[in-house]
Each structure stands twice: as C-alpha cells, then as structure tokens.
C-alpha cells in the first residue's frame, strides 16, 4: 500500500471531492483503511527501501492489486464502508467521482455544489 504525506488539502481544488460521511461513517472508513494494512506486532509492516521520496512509503497490505482492482476500486470499497454508494467497478478516477455523484444523496456533496466541483 502506497502512503503519501499530503499536507494541507485545499477543499476548493477541482480535483478534491469532499463528502460528509458523519461520525459513524468516518469510524467505519478508518477501520477499513487500517484493516487494509498487514500488521506485525500490531503495527503496519513497511517495505524497507521502497518509496518515491522523503514523504511517502510502501507498506505490506491485505488483498492484491491489479489492473482491474486498483486504487480507485479500493477507494470505492472504503467509501461504501462509510455508507456511500458506488458502482462495483470504478477503475478510473472519473468513474469513481461520477459513480458517487450518481448514486448518493446530493446533500453529502454540499461543498461540491458550492465550489462547482460536481461532474
């Protein structure tokens, strides 16, 4: 699993899609993300020597990655745990964004409508 330090994320940026999943949804989302790491002695297992730079790292993960089940498909599964609805196969970023927008109450995207970031 590739993890990068993002820093401040401007919510009004066109590539950012803010959603409100509520406290319980956030708890389930966090549980899904943490459960995706393979642990050793209660901690994620970093892959020593694997990174693109100083602000990222790779970790051993549960499951597998391929062209059909990649990061956007994993993200959709994580967001489903948070209570959002998405299509089953969202391999590309625009598919994930469109799927979330089509299958969910628009109220969860209140900030999106205000910023003009809806698809």
Helices and strands as residue ranges (DSSP letters): E 2-4, H 22-35, E 39-40, E 43-44, E 56-58, H 71-81, H 93-103, G 106-109, H 110-115
